[in-house]
Amino acid sequence: IADLIGCKVIDADTNETLGVITDVSETGANDVWHIEKDGNEYLVPAIPPVIIDVNVDDEIAVIRPLKGIFDDEN
């Protein structure tokens, strides 16, 4: 978990930077990543359909976020 903190999060489909992992909550069923961008915090479930790739050496996590998580305006 400590290796994930500080990783940049990239959208797998658009290559948009979604933010940086600031914390990880262990919920029992699955971990939840806390991603911060522009002063906002987003909670992303760390489940196989969402987490595409994690490279802790390069500090990059590639995800396919569930609809609505980053869509503040929708």
Order of alpha helices (4+ residues) and beta strands (2+ residues): beta-beta-beta-beta-beta-beta
